[in-house]
Amino acid sequence: MPAIQLSPAIPQLPSGDIQLTADFFKTALGFEVAAIFPEHKHLIVRREAAEIHFWQADTEELARHYGEASSCYIRVTGIEGLYQELQARGAKFRYGLTKQPWGMNEMQIDDPYGNAIRFGEVVE
């Protein structure tokens, strides 16, 4: 029997419009669109090892309702450089780089449907 090994978790977040979500992640956050499946209302975006999947809710209102309670945490190396890049891209931050008491330097951006996309780096 092979050894058990878990891979990184991949969040599945709600979207009210798959194309709008794809455009936001590409433009504001520098992700690539790995795949769009319009017939299944599913989107996959990637940036390096980070991958996020999106499913389309029945309405934009429902997507915002679910999105307000959804989040994704991406660990980063070189978060200050990423912060500067995202600022240059015009990303709107819920909060900028903040050293948290749990030992992480974090920032958060909400996507168009309220999903919290949080980036964090261990404080040395």
PyRosetta script that sets phi, psi and omega in degrees:
from pyrosetta import init, pose_from_sequence

init()
pose = pose_from_sequence("MPAIQLSPAIPQLPSGDIQLTADFFKTALGFEVAAIFPEHKHLIVRREAAEIHFWQADTEELARHYGEASSCYIRVTGIEGLYQELQARGAKFRYGLTKQPWGMNEMQIDDPYGNAIRFGEVVE")
pose.set_psi(1, 131.2)
pose.set_omega(1, 179.6)
pose.set_phi(2, -67.5)
pose.set_psi(2, 154.7)
pose.set_omega(2, 177.7)
pose.set_phi(3, -65.9)
pose.set_psi(3, 145.0)
pose.set_omega(3, 177.4)
pose.set_phi(4, -78.2)
pose.set_psi(4, 132.5)
pose.set_omega(4, 176.4)
pose.set_phi(5, -144.2)
pose.set_psi(5, 122.7)
pose.set_omega(5, 177.7)
pose.set_phi(6, -88.2)
pose.set_psi(6, 142.7)
pose.set_omega(6, 175.3)
pose.set_phi(7, -97.4)
pose.set_psi(7, 169.4)
pose.set_omega(7, 178.3)
pose.set_phi(8, -57.8)
pose.set_psi(8, 144.5)
pose.set_omega(8, 176.6)
pose.set_phi(9, -70.7)
pose.set_psi(9, 146.2)
pose.set_omega(9, 178.1)
pose.set_phi(10, -119.4)
pose.set_psi(10, 112.3)
pose.set_omega(10, 180.0)
pose.set_phi(11, -68.3)
pose.set_psi(11, 149.4)
pose.set_omega(11, 173.9)
pose.set_phi(12, -121.7)
pose.set_psi(12, 110.1)
pose.set_omega(12, -172.0)
pose.set_phi(13, -113.1)
pose.set_psi(13, 155.8)
pose.set_omega(13, 179.1)
pose.set_phi(14, -78.5)
pose.set_psi(14, 150.7)
pose.set_omega(14, 174.5)
pose.set_phi(15, -137.3)
pose.set_psi(15, 147.9)
pose.set_omega(15, 174.4)
pose.set_phi(16, -96.0)
pose.set_psi(16, -16.9)
pose.set_omega(16, -179.9)
pose.set_phi(17, -155.3)
pose.set_psi(17, 108.2)
pose.set_omega(17, -174.9)
pose.set_phi(18, -58.3)
pose.set_psi(18, -42.5)
pose.set_omega(18, -178.4)
pose.set_phi(19, -67.6)
pose.set_psi(19, -40.9)
pose.set_omega(19, 177.2)
pose.set_phi(20, -61.0)
pose.set_psi(20, -42.7)
pose.set_omega(20, 178.2)
pose.set_phi(21, -63.8)
pose.set_psi(21, -44.2)
pose.set_omega(21, 178.6)
pose.set_phi(22, -59.4)
pose.set_psi(22, -45.9)
pose.set_omega(22, -179.2)
pose.set_phi(23, -63.2)
pose.set_psi(23, -41.6)
pose.set_omega(23, 179.5)
pose.set_phi(24, -61.7)
pose.set_psi(24, -49.6)
pose.set_omega(24, -177.1)
pose.set_phi(25, -65.8)
pose.set_psi(25, -34.2)
pose.set_omega(25, 178.3)
pose.set_phi(26, -71.1)
pose.set_psi(26, -50.0)
pose.set_omega(26, -174.3)
pose.set_phi(27, -76.2)
pose.set_psi(27, -51.3)
pose.set_omega(27, -172.7)
pose.set_phi(28, -82.6)
pose.set_psi(28, -30.3)
pose.set_omega(28, -172.5)
pose.set_phi(29, -118.4)
pose.set_psi(29, -3.5)
pose.set_omega(29, 175.7)
pose.set_phi(30, 74.7)
pose.set_psi(30, 20.7)
pose.set_omega(30, 176.1)
pose.set_phi(31, -81.6)
pose.set_psi(31, 159.3)
pose.set_omega(31, 170.9)
pose.set_phi(32, -102.3)
pose.set_psi(32, 149.5)
pose.set_omega(32, 174.5)
pose.set_phi(33, -83.8)
pose.set_psi(33, 110.5)
pose.set_omega(33, -178.6)
pose.set_phi(34, -79.3)
pose.set_psi(34, -36.9)
pose.set_omega(34, 179.8)
pose.set_phi(35, -165.8)
pose.set_psi(35, 143.4)
pose.set_omega(35, 170.8)
pose.set_phi(36, -125.9)
pose.set_psi(36, 130.2)
pose.set_omega(36, 178.1)
pose.set_phi(37, -119.8)
pose.set_psi(37, 84.3)
pose.set_omega(37, -175.0)
pose.set_phi(38, -59.0)
pose.set_psi(38, -37.1)
pose.set_omega(38, -178.2)
pose.set_phi(39, -67.5)
pose.set_psi(39, -24.3)
pose.set_omega(39, 178.1)
pose.set_phi(40, -106.4)
pose.set_psi(40, -0.2)
pose.set_omega(40, -179.6)
pose.set_phi(41, 53.1)
pose.set_psi(41, 55.8)
pose.set_omega(41, -175.9)
pose.set_phi(42, -137.9)
pose.set_psi(42, 142.9)
pose.set_omega(42, -178.4)
pose.set_phi(43, -134.6)
pose.set_psi(43, 141.8)
pose.set_omega(43, 173.2)
pose.set_phi(44, -126.4)
pose.set_psi(44, 125.4)
pose.set_omega(44, 174.6)
pose.set_phi(45, -118.3)
pose.set_psi(45, 152.1)
pose.set_omega(45, -177.2)
pose.set_phi(46, -144.0)
pose.set_psi(46, 145.5)
pose.set_omega(46, 168.3)
pose.set_phi(47, -145.0)
pose.set_psi(47, 111.9)
pose.set_omega(47, -173.8)
pose.set_phi(48, 53.4)
pose.set_psi(48, -125.3)
pose.set_omega(48, -177.5)
pose.set_phi(49, -84.3)
pose.set_psi(49, -8.7)
pose.set_omega(49, -179.3)
pose.set_phi(50, -81.8)
pose.set_psi(50, 131.5)
pose.set_omega(50, 179.3)
pose.set_phi(51, -137.3)
pose.set_psi(51, 136.1)
pose.set_omega(51, 178.2)
pose.set_phi(52, -132.2)
pose.set_psi(52, 136.1)
pose.set_omega(52, 175.7)
pose.set_phi(53, -107.0)
pose.set_psi(53, 147.4)
pose.set_omega(53, 178.0)
pose.set_phi(54, -128.8)
pose.set_psi(54, 141.1)
pose.set_omega(54, 172.7)
pose.set_phi(55, -117.8)
pose.set_psi(55, 144.7)
pose.set_omega(55, -177.2)
pose.set_phi(56, -89.2)
pose.set_psi(56, 123.3)
pose.set_omega(56, 175.5)
pose.set_phi(57, -72.3)
pose.set_psi(57, 164.1)
pose.set_omega(57, -177.7)
pose.set_phi(58, -63.0)
pose.set_psi(58, -31.4)
pose.set_omega(58, 178.5)
pose.set_phi(59, -141.1)
pose.set_psi(59, 161.0)
pose.set_omega(59, 175.8)
pose.set_phi(60, -64.9)
pose.set_psi(60, -34.2)
pose.set_omega(60, 178.2)
pose.set_phi(61, -62.1)
pose.set_psi(61, -44.4)
pose.set_omega(61, 177.2)
pose.set_phi(62, -64.9)
pose.set_psi(62, -39.4)
pose.set_omega(62, 178.6)
pose.set_phi(63, -59.8)
pose.set_psi(63, -42.8)
pose.set_omega(63, 178.3)
pose.set_phi(64, -66.6)
pose.set_psi(64, -38.3)
pose.set_omega(64, 178.2)
pose.set_phi(65, -61.7)
pose.set_psi(65, -49.3)
pose.set_omega(65, 179.0)
pose.set_phi(66, -68.7)
pose.set_psi(66, -39.9)
pose.set_omega(66, -177.6)
pose.set_phi(67, -61.9)
pose.set_psi(67, -32.2)
pose.set_omega(67, 178.7)
pose.set_phi(68, -61.8)
pose.set_psi(68, -20.8)
pose.set_omega(68, -179.4)
pose.set_phi(69, -112.1)
pose.set_psi(69, 10.5)
pose.set_omega(69, -176.8)
pose.set_phi(70, -113.0)
pose.set_psi(70, 147.0)
pose.set_omega(70, 178.6)
pose.set_phi(71, -153.1)
pose.set_psi(71, 167.6)
pose.set_omega(71, -180.0)
pose.set_phi(72, -143.7)
pose.set_psi(72, 135.1)
pose.set_omega(72, 178.9)
pose.set_phi(73, -117.3)
pose.set_psi(73, 124.7)
pose.set_omega(73, -179.1)
pose.set_phi(74, -119.4)
pose.set_psi(74, 119.3)
pose.set_omega(74, 176.4)
pose.set_phi(75, -77.5)
pose.set_psi(75, 140.8)
pose.set_omega(75, -172.2)
pose.set_phi(76, -131.5)
pose.set_psi(76, 148.1)
pose.set_omega(76, 164.3)
pose.set_phi(77, -111.0)
pose.set_psi(77, 129.6)
pose.set_omega(77, -178.0)
pose.set_phi(78, 83.1)
pose.set_psi(78, 43.1)
pose.set_omega(78, -174.7)
pose.set_phi(79, -64.1)
pose.set_psi(79, -30.7)
pose.set_omega(79, 179.4)
pose.set_phi(80, -64.2)
pose.set_psi(80, -40.0)
pose.set_omega(80, 176.1)
pose.set_phi(81, -65.1)
pose.set_psi(81, -40.1)
pose.set_omega(81, 178.0)
pose.set_phi(82, -65.1)
pose.set_psi(82, -40.9)
pose.set_omega(82, 178.2)
pose.set_phi(83, -58.3)
pose.set_psi(83, -46.4)
pose.set_omega(83, 178.8)
pose.set_phi(84, -63.2)
pose.set_psi(84, -41.8)
pose.set_omega(84, 178.8)
pose.set_phi(85, -61.7)
pose.set_psi(85, -46.7)
pose.set_omega(85, -178.0)
pose.set_phi(86, -67.0)
pose.set_psi(86, -34.5)
pose.set_omega(86, 173.7)
pose.set_phi(87, -61.1)
pose.set_psi(87, -45.3)
pose.set_omega(87, -179.7)
pose.set_phi(88, -63.7)
pose.set_psi(88, -30.0)
pose.set_omega(88, 177.8)
pose.set_phi(89, -77.6)
pose.set_psi(89, -9.0)
pose.set_omega(89, 179.0)
pose.set_phi(90, 85.4)
pose.set_psi(90, 18.3)
pose.set_omega(90, 178.8)
pose.set_phi(91, -63.0)
pose.set_psi(91, 142.3)
pose.set_omega(91, 178.0)
pose.set_phi(92, -98.9)
pose.set_psi(92, 119.5)
pose.set_omega(92, -175.6)
pose.set_phi(93, -91.9)
pose.set_psi(93, 138.6)
pose.set_omega(93, 167.2)
pose.set_phi(94, -70.8)
pose.set_psi(94, -42.3)
pose.set_omega(94, 168.7)
pose.set_phi(95, -151.2)
pose.set_psi(95, 144.1)
pose.set_omega(95, 179.5)
pose.set_phi(96, -80.5)
pose.set_psi(96, -169.0)
pose.set_omega(96, -177.1)
pose.set_phi(97, -54.4)
pose.set_psi(97, 124.6)
pose.set_omega(97, -177.2)
pose.set_phi(98, -139.7)
pose.set_psi(98, 126.8)
pose.set_omega(98, 175.5)
pose.set_phi(99, -80.3)
pose.set_psi(99, 118.2)
pose.set_omega(99, -176.1)
pose.set_phi(100, -92.7)
pose.set_psi(100, 153.1)
pose.set_omega(100, -179.8)
pose.set_phi(101, -64.4)
pose.set_psi(101, -15.9)
pose.set_omega(101, 179.5)
pose.set_phi(102, -89.4)
pose.set_psi(102, 14.5)
pose.set_omega(102, 171.9)
pose.set_phi(103, 85.4)
pose.set_psi(103, 22.0)
pose.set_omega(103, 179.0)
pose.set_phi(104, -122.6)
pose.set_psi(104, 145.0)
pose.set_omega(104, 169.8)
pose.set_phi(105, -99.4)
pose.set_psi(105, 115.1)
pose.set_omega(105, -169.1)
pose.set_phi(106, -126.7)
pose.set_psi(106, 160.7)
pose.set_omega(106, 169.5)
pose.set_phi(107, -146.8)
pose.set_psi(107, 157.8)
pose.set_omega(107, -178.8)
pose.set_phi(108, -138.3)
pose.set_psi(108, 138.4)
pose.set_omega(108, 173.8)
pose.set_phi(109, -126.7)
pose.set_psi(109, 135.8)
pose.set_omega(109, 175.0)
pose.set_phi(110, -97.5)
pose.set_psi(110, 135.7)
pose.set_omega(110, 178.2)
pose.set_phi(111, -77.2)
pose.set_psi(111, 178.1)
pose.set_omega(111, -175.2)
pose.set_phi(112, -58.9)
pose.set_psi(112, -17.7)
pose.set_omega(112, -178.9)
pose.set_phi(113, -110.6)
pose.set_psi(113, 14.9)
pose.set_omega(113, 173.0)
pose.set_phi(114, 88.5)
pose.set_psi(114, 0.1)
pose.set_omega(114, 175.5)
pose.set_phi(115, -62.9)
pose.set_psi(115, 127.1)
pose.set_omega(115, 179.4)
pose.set_phi(116, -80.3)
pose.set_psi(116, 118.1)
pose.set_omega(116, 176.4)
pose.set_phi(117, -107.4)
pose.set_psi(117, 107.1)
pose.set_omega(117, -174.9)
pose.set_phi(118, -111.1)
pose.set_psi(118, 133.6)
pose.set_omega(118, 177.8)
pose.set_phi(119, -112.6)
pose.set_psi(119, 137.8)
pose.set_omega(119, -178.6)
pose.set_phi(120, -146.3)
pose.set_psi(120, 145.6)
pose.set_omega(120, 177.1)
pose.set_phi(121, -128.5)
pose.set_psi(121, 139.6)
pose.set_omega(121, 177.7)
pose.set_phi(122, -62.6)
pose.set_psi(122, 131.5)
pose.set_omega(122, 176.8)
pose.set_phi(123, -80.0)
pose.set_psi(123, 124.2)
pose.set_omega(123, -179.2)
pose.set_phi(124, -84.4)
pose.dump_pdb("model.pdb")
